[in-house]
């Protein structure tokens, strides 16, 4: 009996986690291969910049042992609340910016966090599952340095529509560590939104001349080598350090500095890429929904189906126009997303799908829904259109 209850609880938690993540259009996981590269400063200023541009933004600090986001934003004496149901209310820093950090849950910002791996996974899962973010355009996640438990947990939990923003400094020792960070993303099938080279030269506050104290260009060369986008260079500016110590949001208070302008350009680039992808997959009046089937019923894994039901629908009238069953080509990695894209599919609704496949569908501008519950493809399509589709755990164990 207890086993069934535990399974039901796990399924409910998974549904809650998926629901929270679906209400966020895009997640950026800010990573670095090593400490000391200014990753938290970059994460905080990216989030503030997005909010200043009118984007509904969340900033999640999962650097559990060194939560510096509250200090950078001048909110380390604030606290976030949890209600009787365990839901966490994020701290409203501005009209468009909400923040959650373990530093806002501790009794004092001086307290140390001493947790082992499983407990850290549980806290990160709780942050993603229980925080009432509401509908967000962006969630910026500040991960700790390296490729340990916390970044791994985030990568496994955030799901669809997530990408890594990798921070480095120009020196070769940092570049070598960032290579490992990119390898980490490749192994976990996390798209890399790009590399930011922080501390790239010193911008003199008096004459604005740029001096390359630690060299320059290493991040750009690495981006070219690894075939990932290079987002830009952030020069050292005295106000970054002094503003952070005072809890001032740098890009807001010092918007005319070279570093703030560099952040602005980077954020414009990230928004442009996100909105381009969003426009490409935006639901139009006429859509085509792909559903994997066996014996004309939903097949639990898209790659093992006998046929795909390709259902043309009118998303405005919420009605089915035509249903066609087609036999897919022999299953090979990466083939079905491209094939369904060529068939005109906008959405795929499946019982189970691995993260790599989800990313490949996203690259082919196809919206992915996993954990679907039901049998008849047309009933499932109508439930999707009416936003009543029931979903459970992703049945894929890959």
Secondary structure, 3 states (H helix, E strand, C coil): CHHHHHHHHHHHHHHHHHHHHHCEEEEEEEECCCCCCCHHHHHHHHHHHHHHCCCCEEEEECCCCCCCHHHHCCCCCCCCEECCCCCEECEEEECCEEEEEHHHCCCCCCCCCCCCHHHHHHHHHHHHHHECCCCEEEEEEECCCCCCHHHHHHHHHHCCCEEEEEEECCCHHHHHHHHHHHHHHHHCCCEEEEEEEEEEEEECCCCCCEECCCCCCHHHHHHHHHCCCEEEEEEECHHHHHHHHHCCCHHHHCCCCHHHHHHHHHHHHHHHHHHHHHHHHCCCCEEEEEEEEECCEECCEHHHCCEEEEEEEECCCCEEEEEEEECCCCCCCCHHHHHHHHCCCCEEECCECCHHHHHHHHHCCCEEECCECCCEHHHHHHHHHCCCCCECCCCCCC
